[in-house]
């Protein structure tokens, strides 16, 4: 009986770790994608300014 409690505790910890890792990766992917969007938007804005200056 004690073995089942220990095994369930270990299994639950692995599930929690996997969930946190997945969430961390999705947060990093989201952060990277927003950085790319900001970079692209700033390039577009710079091009618009160049066209307006001409």
ABEGO torsion letter per residue (X at the ends): XAAAAAAAAAAAAAAAAAAAAAAAAAAAAAAAAAAAAAAAAAAAAAAAAAAAAX
